[in-house]
Amino acid sequence: MHAARYAVNCSILFTELPLLDRPAAARQAGFGAVEFWWPFDSALPGDAEVDAFERAIPARGPGRAGRREPGARRHRADPDATVVALSGDYDFQFLIEELAVGAQFNIPYIHVVVNNSYLGLIRQAQRNLDMDYCVQLAFDNINSPEIQGYGVDHVKVAEGLGCKALRVFEPDDILPALDDAKKLLVEHQVPVVVEVILERITNVSMGTEIDNVVEFEELDEIKHPVPTASGPRRD
């Protein structure tokens, strides 16, 4: 089995094992990513239970998909907190319908989507195999030419689900967009998506812990438009 090509739903398979043992078993069996239906016994599990579940899924294979939206909504248990979720483009697409839940029940949080039109985690698993197989998400969207071939228009989808959304193409526009997102958050009390368009084929830094981050490209120590890119900058 090719670890870079297959994901497994551990709410269906490996059910003979305790919940926290299933991700490791999936990895040992050769799966490159795992997914779960709601894995907890209650609608609002405690922090310790959620943290234990998160630790059971290593950031470096098997990967996880679609955890950010419900994870962000869980943290709204603190009404005074400004909650920010961070996703890649396909991670965001995986459970994008959860945005409608946030809009329906007025659960405001900011969701930053970094979009490079690639399945980054899977692509990184293919690097040692000298392949680039079926990991491209880019296409010319006939309804959204303004996104310049980046495929799914996440702004329109988010708005269609009852949320607010902004898109950023330039680094200098990120902070102003986040400021605008906070204003929209307060005004409308719904999720606000901030999509940041990256150069394509970016190998995003990843690691199991904040002090154990793998850099896939040599870092540039001077100001540069794409210091970690392995491909040309989007014009």
WONORRA-V455297 format. One line per field, one symbol per residue. ss: DSSP state (~ for helix, > for strand, _ for the rest). phi: phi as a letter, one per 20 degrees, with the letter a starting at -180 (. if undefined). psi: psi as a letter, one per 20 degrees, with the letter a starting at -180 (. if undefined). Layout:
# WONORRA-V455297
ss->???
phi->???
psi->???
This chain:
# WONORRA-V455297
ss->______>>>_________~~~~~~~~~~____>>>___________~~~~~~~~~_______>>___~~~~~~~~~~______>>>>>~~~~~~___~~~~~~~_____>>>>>>__>_~~~~~~~~~~______>__>_____~~~__>___~~~~~~~___>>>>>__~~~~~~~~~~~~~~~~~~___>>>>>>____>___>>_____>>______________>______
phi->.efedcdceeeddmffdggfefgffffffofebcccfgedecfcffgfffffffffdffdmffccmeffffffffffefeeeecdccffegfffcfffgfffffdldebedededdlbeffffffegfdlbbdldedfaeefebffelnenfefffffffenddbcccddgfeffgffffffffgffdlcfcededeeffmeefgbafbfdceeeecffeedfbfcfdedcfffe
psi->pohiiqqpojigrkiiqqgiigghhgghijqiqqqqaoirirhnqrghgghhgghinqhmoqrqpkigghgghhijhniiqoppqpqrghgghhkhiihhghggjlnprpopooojkqngggghhigijlrmoljpiqrooiimhijljjcpnhghgghhjjrqqqqphqhiigghhhghhhghgggilrqppopoprqrkpnppqrhrhjlpppiqpqpirpqhmhjqjrqqp.
